[in-house]
Amino acid sequence: MIYDRIVDFRIEQIGWPTSKTDFISKGIKYYEVFEDFPYQNTDVKIIDSNTMDFTYNQHIKDVGKFKKTEKVDLNSYGGSVKFY
């Protein structure tokens, strides 16, 4: 769902979001999509007006496990999506 909202943002705002804060500040439909987003860290890298990289990591479950075990999961959840 978040990927659809990023595309909606691009069309409606005539540009990519510059950050998570920028994204959620543009309306409730953008804010709501992040309510259940299971990652604490997001990064946006705008290449040009047609291309953007959206990266996310620090899955909430991984952070919780680290607090209990103090061990880092080498196969932790995260990812990157390229829009063009």
C-alpha positions as CSV (number, residue, x, y, z in Angstrom):
1,M,0.0,0.0,0.0
2,I,2.8,2.4,0.8
3,Y,4.2,2.1,-2.7
4,D,0.9,3.1,-4.2
5,R,0.7,6.1,-1.9
6,I,4.3,7.2,-3.0
7,V,3.1,7.1,-6.6
8,D,-0.1,9.1,-5.6
9,F,2.1,11.6,-3.9
10,R,4.3,12.0,-7.0
11,I,1.2,12.6,-9.2
12,E,-0.6,14.9,-6.8
13,Q,2.3,16.9,-5.5
14,I,4.2,17.0,-8.8
15,G,7.3,15.6,-7.2
16,W,8.7,13.0,-4.9
17,P,8.6,13.2,-1.2
18,T,11.9,14.4,0.3
19,S,11.5,12.5,3.6
20,K,9.0,10.6,5.7
21,T,8.1,13.8,7.4
22,D,7.4,15.5,4.1
23,F,5.3,12.5,3.0
24,I,3.1,12.3,6.1
25,S,2.6,16.0,6.3
26,K,0.7,16.2,3.0
27,G,-2.5,14.5,4.2
28,I,-4.2,11.8,6.2
29,K,-4.0,9.2,3.4
30,Y,-0.2,9.5,3.5
31,Y,-0.1,9.6,7.3
32,E,-2.3,6.5,7.6
33,V,-0.1,4.3,5.4
34,F,2.8,4.7,7.9
35,E,0.7,3.7,11.0
36,D,1.3,0.0,10.4
37,F,4.6,0.3,8.5
38,P,6.9,-2.2,10.3
39,Y,10.2,-0.3,9.9
40,Q,11.6,2.4,12.1
41,N,14.1,3.9,9.6
42,T,13.3,5.2,6.1
43,D,15.4,7.1,3.6
44,V,14.5,8.8,0.4
45,K,17.0,9.5,-2.4
46,I,15.7,11.6,-5.2
47,I,17.8,10.9,-8.4
48,D,15.8,13.2,-10.7
49,S,12.2,14.2,-11.4
50,N,11.4,10.7,-12.7
51,T,13.6,8.5,-10.4
52,M,13.6,7.9,-6.7
53,D,15.0,5.3,-4.3
54,F,13.1,4.4,-1.1
55,T,15.0,2.5,1.5
56,Y,13.7,1.0,4.7
57,N,15.3,-0.9,7.6
58,Q,15.3,-1.5,11.4
59,H,12.3,-3.8,11.4
60,I,10.4,-3.4,14.7
61,K,10.7,-7.1,15.5
62,D,14.5,-7.0,15.0
63,V,14.9,-4.0,17.3
64,G,12.9,-5.8,19.9
65,K,15.0,-8.9,19.6
66,F,18.2,-6.9,19.9
67,K,17.0,-5.3,23.1
68,K,16.4,-8.7,24.7
69,T,19.5,-10.6,23.3
70,E,21.9,-7.8,22.4
71,K,22.7,-9.8,19.3
72,V,22.3,-8.4,15.8
73,D,20.5,-10.6,13.2
74,L,22.6,-10.7,10.1
75,N,19.5,-11.6,8.1
76,S,17.5,-8.7,9.4
77,Y,14.5,-7.3,7.4
78,G,14.9,-4.3,5.2
79,G,14.8,-3.3,1.6
80,S,14.9,-0.8,-1.1
81,V,12.5,0.1,-3.9
82,K,13.4,2.1,-7.0
83,F,10.7,4.2,-8.6
84,Y,11.1,5.3,-12.2
